[in-house]
Amino acid sequence: MVATHLRKSFNQSYTLSVTLGLDEITSGNVLQEKFVSSTTLVSNGRVDIRGKIADKKTTGGWKASPFIIVNEVAERLAFFAIAVNMVVYLVFEMHQSLPSAATHVTDWIGAAYVLALLGAFLADAYLGRFLTIINFSCIYAVGMVLLTLSASVDSLRPPPCTARACIKATGKQSAFLFVALALIALGTGGIKPCVSSFGADQFDETDEKEARKKYSFFNWFFFAINMGALLGITLLVYIKDKKGWGWGFGVPTVAMVCSIFILAAGMPYYRFQKPMGSPFTRFLQVIVASVRNHFKGAQLGREDVLYEVNTLESDISGAQKLAQTKQYRFLDKAAVVMDSEANTKNRWRLCTVTQVEEFKSFIRILPVWASTIALSISFAQLSTFFISQASIMDRKLGPNFTIPASSVPVFSAINALILVPICEKLMVPILRKLTGHRRGSTSLQRMGVGLFTSIFALTSAALVEKKRRDHPNPSSMSVFWLLPQFFLIGTAEVFTYVGQLEFFYDEATDGTRSISSAMFLTEIGIGSWLSSAIVKSIERATGGEQTGWLRNDLDKSRLDYFYWILAAINAANFLDYLWVAWRYKGKNGLGGSVVRVEAMVETSDDDHHQVTKKEDDKGEFQSLVL
C-alpha cells in the first residue's frame, strides 16, 4: 500500500511536472541562459518533486542525504543481522552440515548482489532511482516478515536435536525459509545499485563546493554501511542470544519498515533524475549499427565526420552530450552517415556520437571491474569461515561476558568506522597538499591499496589458523588472535569499497550510473559464488566432508590451506590489477566525467542535426597504485 500510494502520487507530480517544467524551456539557448543567470539552479538536469529544475537552496546536498543514509543503515543492519547469523541458523535450527550451510549463505549473498543488475535496469529505464528504492524496500520488508515467521513458528522448523542424529528440515520448511531469503535478496538487489547513486544525485558535480561534498558523501555513506553492520552484528546478535531467533530477526524487520517511511519523508528535499530508457538497448543498437555499417563499407579516417543531434542535450533524454574519443574506434562506425537521405531517427542504423561514447565508457570500466572480483572472495569469508573459527575459540571478555561468535566481525566494522573519519579529516587534506588531487589520491590508487592489503589479511588468517590447529588445547586460544585478519580485511574494504563507489559513479555517463553501480555490486555477488565454487572444488579434490580439508570439525580440517589458496589468488589478482590500472584511460585523464570537444561542425539539412569532429582525449589515467 505504501509503495502503491507513493508511486501513484510521485508519478503524477514527477512525470507530468517534468514535461510541463521542461516544456517551458523551448530551446537549448534559453536553457543555457537560465542556468547561467540563476546560479541557485542545478546544471545537471536534476529536478525537484514538482518536476522543476532543482534549486540548490531548497533541495539536495546534506538536506536530502540523511534520509537516504538512514535507509541504508536500516538495510545494512537487516542484511548483516542475517548474514552473520544464517550459517548458525542453518546448522543448529535447520540441521544442515557446516560446508552446506556456508555454501548456501555465500550463494544467497551472491544472488543478492548479482540481482543489482535488475534493480539498476529498472531504475535507469523505467522507474527512476527513488521509486526503485521504495518498491524494493517494500519487497525486502515482506521477506523479513517471512523470515521472522520462519524463526518464530515451530512448525516452520525441524524439532530440536535430542540425540546425535538430528532430524533435518522438511522440503516445505526449507522452501518457506528460502522464499523469505529470496525476497530479501531481491530487495537488496533493487536497493543497493540505486541508493549510492541517488545520494550522489543530490550534489551538482559542476559546482566545485557541491562536488567536494559529493565525495565526502561517499565516505560517510560507507560509514553508514558499517554503522548498520556494527549494529547488526552486535546489538541484534545480543538480542538473538538473549531473546531468541524471533526477536533477532523481528527487530531488523521493524527497522526496515520504519526506514521506508523515513525515506519517503525526504521527498520534498530530493533531486530526481528522470529515467532515460534502457541502456542495454542502446548498447545493442551501437553494436548492430557498427557491424552493419562496417559491412556496408564504412571507413574511419583522421578527419572523419560523425553524426550528432543539433540540440543542447543529447538524443538520450536528460543526458549531456559526450565528445568522441579514439578508443574502440570500430564502434565509431555506428555514427558514420552512410546515406544522407536515410532516416536519421533509426538508431539501429545510425547512432549518435554520445550513444557510441556511452557504450565505450561502459566497456572501459569492465577490465577494472574484472580485476577486483577476487577481493570479494575474501570478503565472503567474513560471514562464513571466520565466524566458524571464532565459534570454537575462547570468546570470554572478563569473567561474566562471552562475545557471541556472530559478533566477532565487529572488529572489521569498528576498524572501518575509525578509518573513514581519519581518512576524511586527516589523510585526505594532507594528501591533497602533497599531490594536488582534490581527493588526495585517485580512486584507482585507493582500490590498489585495498587489494594489496587483502593479501596480508588472508596470510594472517592462514598463519593464525595453523597456530590454532597446532595448539595443545585449541578451544582455549583467545578469539583476539583473529583480530589481525579482521582488521586487515576491514582496511582492505575501506580503501577498495570507497574507491569503487567513486570510480564507478564518476566513470559512468548520465544514463548508466545505476548500471555502473550495479556492476560494482555484482563483484560481491560473483565473489561469493566463486567462494562457494572453490569450497566445493576443494571438498571434491581432498576427500569430501569426512576426510577433506574442509570438514564439520574445524579441528580436523585444514582451513589454513584454504586461506593460503585465497592469499595466492589475491596476490595474482593484485598484479593483474596493477597492469589494468596503469593502462586505464579515463574520460578526461583524471577519472572525471568531462571530455573536451575540439570542434563542432553544423550542417543545415532538414533534420537539423550536427556532426562532430575532434581529436581524441589525450589524457590517460596512469595510476601509480603503490
C-alpha positions as CSV (number, residue, x, y, z in Angstrom):
1,M,0.0,0.0,0.0
2,V,2.8,2.4,0.9
3,A,4.6,1.7,-2.4
4,T,1.4,2.0,-4.4
5,H,0.4,5.3,-2.9
6,L,3.9,6.8,-3.2
7,R,4.3,5.6,-6.8
8,K,0.9,7.0,-7.8
9,S,1.4,10.4,-6.2
10,F,5.0,10.7,-7.2
11,N,4.5,9.6,-10.8
12,Q,1.7,12.2,-11.2
13,S,3.9,15.1,-9.9
14,Y,7.1,13.7,-11.4
15,T,6.3,12.7,-14.9
16,L,3.7,15.4,-15.7
17,S,5.6,18.2,-14.0
18,V,8.9,17.2,-15.6
19,T,7.1,17.5,-19.0
20,L,5.5,20.8,-18.1
21,G,8.6,22.2,-16.5
22,L,10.8,21.3,-19.4
23,D,8.3,22.5,-22.0
24,E,8.7,26.0,-20.6
25,I,12.2,25.9,-21.9
26,T,11.7,25.8,-25.6
27,S,15.2,26.0,-26.9
28,G,18.7,24.9,-25.9
29,N,19.9,28.6,-25.8
30,V,17.1,29.6,-23.4
31,L,18.0,26.6,-21.1
32,Q,21.6,27.6,-21.1
33,E,20.8,31.2,-20.3
34,K,18.6,30.1,-17.5
35,F,21.4,28.1,-15.9
36,V,23.9,31.0,-16.3
37,S,21.6,33.7,-14.9
38,S,20.3,31.6,-12.0
39,T,23.2,30.2,-10.1
40,T,21.0,28.5,-7.5
41,L,19.6,26.1,-10.1
42,V,21.5,22.9,-10.7
43,S,23.2,22.5,-14.1
44,N,23.0,18.7,-14.3
45,G,19.3,18.4,-15.3
46,R,18.1,17.1,-11.9
47,V,14.5,18.1,-11.0
48,D,12.6,18.5,-7.7
49,I,9.4,16.8,-6.7
50,R,7.3,19.2,-8.8
51,G,9.4,18.5,-11.9
52,K,11.0,21.9,-12.0
53,I,14.8,22.3,-12.3
54,A,16.1,21.7,-8.8
55,D,17.1,24.7,-6.7
56,K,20.3,24.2,-4.6
57,K,18.8,26.4,-1.8
58,T,15.9,24.1,-1.1
59,T,16.9,20.7,-2.5
60,G,19.7,18.2,-2.4
61,G,23.0,18.3,-0.6
62,W,23.1,17.4,3.1
63,K,19.4,18.5,3.4
64,A,18.4,15.3,1.5
65,S,21.3,12.9,2.2
66,P,20.4,12.0,5.8
67,F,17.1,10.4,4.7
68,I,19.0,8.3,2.2
69,I,21.7,7.3,4.7
70,V,19.1,6.2,7.3
71,N,17.5,3.9,4.7
72,E,21.0,2.4,4.0
73,V,21.7,1.9,7.7
74,A,18.5,0.0,8.2
75,E,19.0,-2.2,5.1
76,R,22.6,-3.0,6.1
77,L,21.5,-3.6,9.7
78,A,19.0,-6.2,8.5
79,F,21.3,-7.7,5.9
80,F,24.2,-8.2,8.3
81,A,22.0,-9.5,11.0
82,I,21.0,-12.2,8.6
83,A,24.4,-12.8,7.0
84,V,26.4,-13.3,10.2
85,N,23.7,-15.5,11.8
86,M,22.5,-17.5,8.9
87,V,25.2,-20.2,9.0
88,V,24.5,-20.7,12.7
89,Y,20.7,-20.8,12.0
90,L,21.1,-23.3,9.2
91,V,23.4,-25.6,11.2
92,F,21.6,-25.5,14.6
93,E,18.0,-24.8,13.6
94,M,17.7,-26.3,10.1
95,H,20.3,-29.0,10.9
96,Q,22.4,-28.6,7.8
97,S,26.2,-29.5,7.6
98,L,28.7,-26.7,8.1
99,P,30.0,-26.8,4.5
100,S,26.5,-26.9,3.1
101,A,25.4,-24.0,5.3
102,A,28.4,-21.9,4.3
103,T,27.7,-22.6,0.6
104,H,24.0,-21.7,0.9
105,V,24.9,-18.4,2.6
106,T,27.5,-17.4,0.1
107,D,25.1,-18.4,-2.7
108,W,22.4,-16.2,-1.1
109,I,24.8,-13.3,-0.7
110,G,25.9,-13.8,-4.3
111,A,22.3,-13.7,-5.6
112,A,21.5,-10.6,-3.6
113,Y,24.3,-8.6,-5.3
114,V,24.0,-10.0,-8.8
115,L,20.3,-9.0,-8.7
116,A,21.6,-5.5,-8.5
117,L,21.7,-5.6,-12.3
118,L,17.9,-5.9,-12.3
119,G,17.4,-3.0,-9.9
120,A,19.7,-0.8,-11.9
121,F,18.0,-1.7,-15.2
122,L,14.6,-0.8,-13.8
123,A,15.9,2.4,-12.3
124,D,17.7,3.7,-15.4
125,A,15.0,2.6,-17.9
126,Y,11.6,2.9,-16.2
127,L,11.2,3.8,-12.5
128,G,14.0,6.2,-11.6
129,R,16.2,5.6,-8.6
130,F,13.8,6.8,-5.9
131,L,10.8,4.7,-6.9
132,T,13.1,1.7,-7.3
133,I,14.4,2.1,-3.8
134,I,10.9,2.4,-2.3
135,N,9.4,-0.5,-4.2
136,F,12.3,-2.9,-3.5
137,S,12.4,-1.8,0.2
138,C,8.8,-3.0,0.5
139,I,9.8,-6.4,-1.1
140,Y,12.7,-6.5,1.4
141,A,10.3,-5.9,4.3
142,V,8.0,-8.7,3.2
143,G,10.9,-11.1,3.1
144,M,12.0,-10.0,6.6
145,V,8.4,-10.7,7.9
146,L,8.5,-14.2,6.4
147,L,12.0,-14.9,7.9
148,T,10.8,-13.8,11.3
149,L,7.8,-16.2,11.0
150,S,10.2,-19.0,10.0
151,A,12.2,-18.3,13.2
152,S,9.2,-17.9,15.4
153,V,6.7,-20.6,14.3
154,D,7.7,-24.1,15.5
155,S,6.0,-25.9,12.6
156,L,8.3,-24.0,10.1
157,R,11.4,-25.5,11.7
158,P,12.5,-29.1,12.4
159,P,12.3,-30.2,16.1
160,P,15.3,-29.6,18.3
161,C,18.0,-32.2,18.4
162,T,17.5,-34.7,21.2
163,A,20.2,-37.2,20.0
164,R,23.3,-37.1,17.9
165,A,21.3,-37.8,14.8
166,C,19.2,-34.6,14.2
167,I,16.0,-34.5,12.1
168,K,16.6,-32.4,9.0
169,A,14.2,-29.7,7.8
170,T,11.4,-30.9,5.5
171,G,11.1,-29.7,2.0
172,K,8.2,-27.3,2.9
173,Q,10.1,-25.9,5.8
174,S,13.2,-25.3,3.7
175,A,11.1,-23.8,0.9
176,F,9.5,-21.3,3.2
177,L,12.8,-20.2,4.5
178,F,14.3,-20.0,1.0
179,V,11.4,-17.9,-0.3
180,A,12.0,-15.4,2.5
181,L,15.7,-15.2,1.7
182,A,14.9,-14.9,-2.0
183,L,12.7,-11.9,-1.4
184,I,15.4,-10.3,0.8
185,A,18.0,-10.9,-1.9
186,L,15.6,-9.4,-4.5
187,G,15.1,-6.4,-2.2
188,T,18.8,-6.0,-1.7
189,G,19.3,-6.2,-5.5
190,G,16.9,-3.4,-6.1
191,I,18.1,-1.1,-3.3
192,K,21.9,-1.3,-3.5
193,P,22.7,-0.1,-7.0
194,C,20.3,2.9,-6.6
195,V,20.9,4.2,-3.1
196,S,24.5,5.4,-3.5
197,S,23.8,6.9,-7.0
198,F,20.6,8.5,-5.7
199,G,22.6,10.0,-2.9
200,A,25.3,11.3,-5.3
201,D,22.5,12.8,-7.4
202,Q,21.8,15.2,-4.6
203,F,25.1,17.0,-5.5
204,D,25.8,19.0,-8.6
205,E,29.2,17.9,-9.8
206,T,29.7,21.1,-11.9
207,D,29.6,23.1,-8.7
208,E,33.0,22.9,-7.0
209,K,31.6,23.1,-3.5
210,E,28.9,20.5,-4.1
211,A,31.4,18.3,-5.9
212,R,33.6,18.1,-2.8
213,K,30.6,17.4,-0.7
214,K,29.7,14.5,-3.0
215,Y,33.0,12.8,-2.4
216,S,32.5,13.3,1.3
217,F,29.1,11.7,0.9
218,F,30.7,8.6,-0.5
219,N,32.9,8.3,2.6
220,W,30.0,8.9,5.1
221,F,27.8,6.6,3.1
222,F,30.4,3.9,3.6
223,F,30.5,4.9,7.3
224,A,26.7,4.4,7.4
225,I,27.1,0.9,5.9
226,N,29.5,-0.1,8.6
227,M,27.3,1.5,11.3
228,G,24.4,-0.7,10.1
229,A,26.8,-3.7,10.1
230,L,28.0,-2.8,13.6
231,L,24.5,-2.7,15.0
232,G,23.6,-5.9,13.1
233,I,26.5,-7.9,14.4
234,T,26.5,-6.7,18.0
235,L,23.1,-5.4,19.2
236,L,21.0,-7.7,17.2
237,V,23.2,-10.8,17.8
238,Y,22.9,-10.0,21.5
239,I,19.2,-9.7,21.3
240,K,19.1,-13.0,19.4
241,D,21.2,-14.8,22.0
242,K,19.1,-13.4,24.9
243,K,15.6,-13.4,23.4
244,G,15.7,-16.0,20.6
245,W,15.7,-16.1,16.8
246,G,12.2,-14.5,16.6
247,W,13.4,-11.3,18.2
248,G,16.8,-11.4,16.4
249,F,15.0,-11.2,13.0
250,G,12.0,-9.3,14.2
251,V,13.8,-6.1,15.3
252,P,15.5,-5.5,12.0
253,T,12.1,-6.1,10.3
254,V,10.7,-3.2,12.2
255,A,13.7,-1.1,11.5
256,M,13.3,-1.8,7.7
257,V,9.7,-0.8,7.7
258,C,10.4,2.4,9.6
259,S,13.2,3.3,7.1
260,I,10.7,3.2,4.2
261,F,8.6,5.9,5.8
262,I,11.8,8.0,6.7
263,L,13.0,7.7,3.1
264,A,9.6,8.9,1.8
265,A,9.6,11.8,4.2
266,G,12.6,13.3,2.4
267,M,10.7,13.6,-0.9
268,P,10.4,17.4,-0.8
269,Y,14.2,17.7,-0.5
270,Y,15.4,15.3,-3.2
271,R,16.7,15.9,-6.6
272,F,15.5,13.4,-9.1
273,Q,17.0,12.0,-12.3
274,K,14.4,11.2,-15.0
275,P,14.6,7.6,-16.4
276,M,16.5,7.6,-19.7
277,G,15.4,4.3,-21.2
278,S,17.2,1.0,-21.3
279,P,21.0,1.4,-21.6
280,F,21.2,-2.2,-22.7
281,T,19.1,-1.4,-25.7
282,R,21.3,1.5,-26.6
283,F,24.4,-0.7,-26.2
284,L,22.9,-3.3,-28.6
285,Q,22.0,-0.6,-31.1
286,V,25.6,0.6,-31.2
287,I,26.8,-3.0,-31.8
288,V,24.3,-3.6,-34.6
289,A,24.8,-0.3,-36.3
290,S,28.6,-0.5,-36.2
291,V,28.6,-4.1,-37.6
292,R,26.1,-3.2,-40.3
293,N,28.0,-0.1,-41.4
294,H,31.2,-2.0,-41.4
295,F,29.9,-4.5,-43.9
296,K,28.5,-1.6,-45.9
297,G,32.0,-0.2,-46.3
298,A,32.2,2.5,-43.6
299,Q,35.7,3.9,-43.3
300,L,37.2,6.0,-40.5
301,G,40.0,8.4,-41.2
302,R,41.7,11.2,-39.2
303,E,39.2,13.7,-40.5
304,D,36.1,11.6,-40.0
305,V,32.7,13.3,-39.6
306,L,30.2,11.6,-37.3
307,Y,26.6,12.1,-36.6
308,E,25.2,14.1,-33.6
309,V,21.9,15.8,-33.0
310,N,21.7,19.6,-33.1
311,T,20.4,20.2,-29.6
312,L,21.9,21.4,-26.3
313,E,21.3,18.0,-24.7
314,S,21.9,14.6,-26.4
315,D,19.5,12.4,-28.1
316,I,19.3,10.4,-24.8
317,S,16.6,12.1,-22.8
318,G,18.2,14.0,-19.9
319,A,21.8,13.1,-20.7
320,Q,24.6,15.5,-21.6
321,K,26.5,15.2,-24.9
322,L,29.8,13.3,-24.9
323,A,32.6,14.0,-27.3
324,Q,34.3,11.4,-29.5
325,T,37.4,9.5,-28.1
326,K,39.9,7.4,-30.1
327,Q,39.5,4.2,-28.1
328,Y,37.4,1.3,-29.6
329,R,37.4,3.1,-33.0
330,F,35.4,0.3,-34.6
331,L,32.3,1.3,-32.7
332,D,32.5,4.8,-34.2
333,K,31.3,3.2,-37.4
334,A,27.8,3.2,-35.8
335,A,27.8,7.0,-36.1
336,V,29.0,7.2,-39.7
337,V,26.3,8.6,-42.1
338,M,26.2,6.0,-44.9
339,D,23.2,7.5,-46.7
340,S,22.4,11.2,-46.4
341,E,18.8,10.6,-47.5
342,A,18.2,7.8,-44.9
343,N,16.2,8.3,-41.7
344,T,18.5,9.6,-39.0
345,K,16.0,8.7,-36.3
346,N,16.5,5.0,-36.7
347,R,19.1,4.2,-34.0
348,W,19.5,0.6,-35.2
349,R,21.1,2.0,-38.4
350,L,22.7,5.3,-37.2
351,C,23.7,6.2,-33.7
352,T,24.8,9.5,-32.3
353,V,28.4,10.1,-31.0
354,T,27.0,10.4,-27.5
355,Q,25.4,7.0,-27.7
356,V,28.6,5.4,-29.0
357,E,30.7,7.1,-26.3
358,E,28.2,5.9,-23.6
359,F,28.9,2.3,-24.7
360,K,32.6,3.0,-24.8
361,S,32.5,4.3,-21.2
362,F,30.8,1.1,-20.1
363,I,33.4,-1.0,-21.9
364,R,36.3,0.9,-20.3
365,I,35.3,0.0,-16.8
366,L,35.0,-3.7,-17.4
367,P,38.7,-4.6,-17.0
368,V,38.8,-2.7,-13.7
369,W,35.6,-4.5,-12.7
370,A,37.0,-7.9,-13.5
371,S,40.4,-7.2,-11.8
372,T,38.8,-6.5,-8.4
373,I,36.4,-9.5,-8.2
374,A,38.9,-11.7,-6.3
375,L,38.8,-9.4,-3.3
376,S,35.1,-10.3,-2.9
377,I,36.1,-13.9,-2.4
378,S,38.0,-12.9,0.7
379,F,35.1,-10.7,1.9
380,A,32.8,-13.8,1.7
381,Q,34.8,-15.4,4.5
382,L,33.7,-12.7,7.0
383,S,30.3,-14.3,7.3
384,T,31.3,-18.0,7.0
385,F,34.6,-19.5,8.0
386,F,35.9,-16.5,10.0
387,I,32.8,-16.9,12.2
388,S,33.2,-20.7,12.3
389,Q,36.7,-20.2,13.7
390,A,35.5,-17.8,16.3
391,S,32.8,-20.1,17.5
392,I,35.3,-22.7,18.7
393,M,37.8,-20.3,20.3
394,D,37.8,-18.7,23.7
395,R,35.5,-15.7,23.4
396,K,35.4,-14.6,27.1
397,L,35.7,-10.9,27.8
398,G,36.1,-10.7,31.5
399,P,34.6,-13.2,34.0
400,N,30.9,-12.5,33.1
401,F,30.7,-11.8,29.4
402,T,31.3,-14.0,26.4
403,I,31.4,-12.4,22.9
404,P,28.8,-14.1,20.6
405,A,30.5,-15.8,17.7
406,S,28.3,-13.9,15.2
407,S,29.5,-10.6,16.7
408,V,33.2,-11.2,16.1
409,P,33.1,-9.4,12.7
410,V,32.6,-6.2,14.8
411,F,36.4,-6.0,14.7
412,S,36.2,-5.3,10.9
413,A,33.2,-2.9,11.2
414,I,34.9,-0.9,14.1
415,N,38.0,-0.6,12.0
416,A,36.0,0.9,9.2
417,L,34.2,3.3,11.5
418,I,37.5,4.6,12.8
419,L,39.4,4.6,9.5
420,V,36.8,6.5,7.4
421,P,36.8,9.7,9.6
422,I,40.6,9.5,9.8
423,C,40.9,9.3,6.1
424,E,38.3,12.1,5.5
425,K,39.5,14.6,8.1
426,L,43.3,13.9,8.3
427,M,44.7,11.9,5.4
428,V,42.8,13.5,2.5
429,P,43.8,17.1,3.4
430,I,47.4,16.1,3.8
431,L,47.5,14.1,0.5
432,R,45.6,16.9,-1.2
433,K,48.5,19.3,-0.4
434,L,51.1,16.7,-1.5
435,T,49.6,15.6,-4.7
436,G,47.3,18.5,-5.8
437,H,44.5,16.0,-6.4
438,R,41.2,17.2,-4.9
439,R,40.7,13.8,-3.2
440,G,44.4,13.4,-2.3
441,S,44.6,10.3,-4.3
442,T,42.7,8.8,-7.3
443,S,40.0,6.2,-6.8
444,L,42.2,3.6,-8.6
445,Q,45.0,4.2,-6.2
446,R,42.8,3.6,-3.2
447,M,41.4,0.5,-4.7
448,G,45.0,-0.7,-5.3
449,V,45.8,-0.2,-1.6
450,G,42.8,-2.2,-0.6
451,L,43.7,-5.1,-3.0
452,F,47.3,-5.1,-1.7
453,T,46.1,-5.2,2.0
454,S,43.9,-8.2,1.3
455,I,46.9,-10.3,0.6
456,F,48.2,-9.8,4.2
457,A,44.6,-10.4,5.6
458,L,44.5,-13.9,4.2
459,T,48.1,-14.6,5.0
460,S,47.3,-13.6,8.6
461,A,44.3,-15.8,8.6
462,A,46.3,-18.8,7.4
463,L,49.0,-18.4,10.0
464,V,46.6,-17.9,12.9
465,E,44.6,-21.0,11.8
466,K,47.7,-23.1,11.7
467,K,48.7,-21.9,15.2
468,R,45.2,-22.7,16.4
469,R,45.2,-26.3,15.0
470,D,48.7,-26.9,16.4
471,H,47.7,-25.6,19.9
472,P,47.5,-28.3,22.6
473,N,44.1,-27.0,23.5
474,P,42.6,-25.1,20.5
475,S,39.4,-24.1,22.3
476,S,41.5,-22.2,24.9
477,M,43.1,-20.0,22.3
478,S,41.7,-16.4,22.6
479,V,39.4,-15.1,19.8
480,F,41.5,-12.0,19.7
481,W,44.1,-13.9,17.7
482,L,41.7,-13.3,14.8
483,L,41.9,-9.6,15.3
484,P,44.6,-9.0,12.7
485,Q,42.7,-10.8,9.9
486,F,39.5,-8.9,10.7
487,F,41.4,-5.6,10.9
488,L,43.2,-6.1,7.6
489,I,40.2,-7.2,5.7
490,G,38.3,-4.2,7.1
491,T,41.1,-1.9,6.0
492,A,41.0,-3.5,2.5
493,E,37.3,-3.0,2.4
494,V,37.5,0.7,3.3
495,F,40.0,1.6,0.6
496,T,38.5,-0.6,-2.1
497,Y,34.8,-0.1,-1.4
498,V,35.0,3.8,-1.2
499,G,37.3,3.8,-4.3
500,Q,34.9,1.7,-6.2
501,L,31.9,3.9,-5.2
502,E,33.7,6.9,-6.6
503,F,35.2,5.3,-9.6
504,F,32.0,3.6,-11.0
505,Y,29.9,6.7,-10.4
506,D,32.4,9.1,-12.0
507,E,33.3,7.0,-15.0
508,A,29.6,6.3,-15.8
509,T,27.6,8.6,-18.1
510,D,24.3,10.2,-17.1
511,G,22.3,7.3,-18.5
512,T,24.3,4.4,-17.0
513,R,25.0,5.4,-13.4
514,S,22.8,2.8,-11.8
515,I,24.0,0.1,-14.1
516,S,27.6,1.1,-13.4
517,S,27.0,0.9,-9.6
518,A,25.3,-2.4,-10.1
519,M,28.4,-3.7,-11.9
520,F,30.5,-2.9,-8.9
521,L,28.0,-4.7,-6.6
522,T,27.9,-7.8,-8.8
523,E,31.6,-8.2,-7.9
524,I,30.5,-9.0,-4.4
525,G,27.9,-11.5,-5.7
526,I,30.3,-13.2,-8.1
527,G,32.9,-13.3,-5.4
528,S,30.5,-15.1,-3.1
529,W,29.7,-17.6,-5.8
530,L,33.3,-18.1,-6.6
531,S,33.9,-18.7,-2.9
532,S,31.2,-21.4,-3.0
533,A,32.8,-23.0,-6.1
534,I,36.2,-23.0,-4.5
535,V,34.9,-24.6,-1.4
536,K,33.1,-27.3,-3.4
537,S,36.1,-28.0,-5.6
538,I,38.4,-28.3,-2.6
539,E,35.9,-30.7,-0.9
540,R,35.8,-32.9,-4.0
541,A,39.6,-32.8,-4.6
542,T,40.6,-33.5,-1.0
543,G,38.1,-36.2,0.1
544,G,34.8,-34.6,0.9
545,E,33.3,-33.5,4.2
546,Q,34.6,-36.6,6.1
547,T,38.3,-36.7,5.2
548,G,39.0,-33.5,3.2
549,W,40.4,-30.1,4.1
550,L,37.0,-28.6,5.0
551,R,35.0,-30.7,7.4
552,N,32.3,-30.2,10.0
553,D,35.0,-30.3,12.7
554,L,37.5,-27.5,12.1
555,D,40.0,-29.0,14.4
556,K,40.4,-31.9,11.9
557,S,40.1,-29.6,8.8
558,R,43.0,-27.8,7.0
559,L,41.3,-24.4,6.8
560,D,44.8,-22.8,6.7
561,Y,45.4,-24.4,3.3
562,F,42.2,-22.9,2.0
563,Y,43.3,-19.5,3.3
564,W,46.7,-19.9,1.6
565,I,44.9,-20.5,-1.7
566,L,42.9,-17.3,-1.3
567,A,46.1,-15.4,-0.4
568,A,47.7,-16.6,-3.6
569,I,44.6,-15.7,-5.7
570,N,44.7,-12.2,-4.2
571,A,48.4,-11.8,-4.9
572,A,47.9,-12.8,-8.6
573,N,44.9,-10.6,-8.9
574,F,46.8,-7.6,-7.5
575,L,49.4,-8.0,-10.2
576,D,46.7,-8.1,-12.8
577,Y,45.1,-5.0,-11.3
578,L,48.4,-3.1,-11.5
579,W,48.6,-3.7,-15.2
580,V,44.9,-2.8,-15.8
581,A,45.0,0.3,-13.7
582,W,48.3,1.5,-15.4
583,R,46.7,1.2,-18.8
584,Y,43.3,2.6,-17.9
585,K,42.3,5.8,-19.8
586,G,39.7,8.0,-18.0
587,K,37.3,10.2,-19.8
588,N,39.4,13.3,-19.1
589,G,42.7,11.9,-17.9
590,L,41.7,12.3,-14.2
591,G,38.9,9.9,-13.9
592,G,36.2,12.6,-14.2
593,S,33.2,12.8,-16.5
594,V,34.1,15.7,-18.8
595,V,35.6,15.2,-22.2
596,R,36.6,18.2,-24.2
597,V,35.3,18.9,-27.7
598,E,37.9,20.2,-30.2
599,A,35.5,21.3,-32.9
600,M,31.8,21.4,-33.7
601,V,30.6,21.4,-37.3
602,E,26.9,22.1,-38.0
603,T,25.0,21.0,-41.1
604,S,21.8,22.5,-42.4
605,D,19.8,19.6,-43.6
606,D,16.1,19.1,-42.8
607,D,16.8,17.1,-39.7
608,H,18.7,20.0,-38.1
609,H,21.4,17.7,-36.9
610,Q,25.0,18.4,-36.4
611,V,28.2,16.4,-36.7
612,T,31.2,16.5,-34.5
613,K,34.8,16.2,-35.4
614,K,37.5,16.1,-32.8
615,E,40.8,14.8,-31.8
616,D,41.0,12.1,-29.1
617,D,41.1,12.9,-25.5
618,K,44.8,12.7,-24.8
619,G,44.5,12.4,-21.0
620,E,45.5,8.9,-19.8
621,F,44.7,7.7,-16.3
622,Q,48.1,6.2,-15.4
623,S,47.5,5.2,-11.8
624,L,50.6,4.7,-9.6
625,V,48.8,2.3,-7.3
626,L,51.6,2.0,-4.8
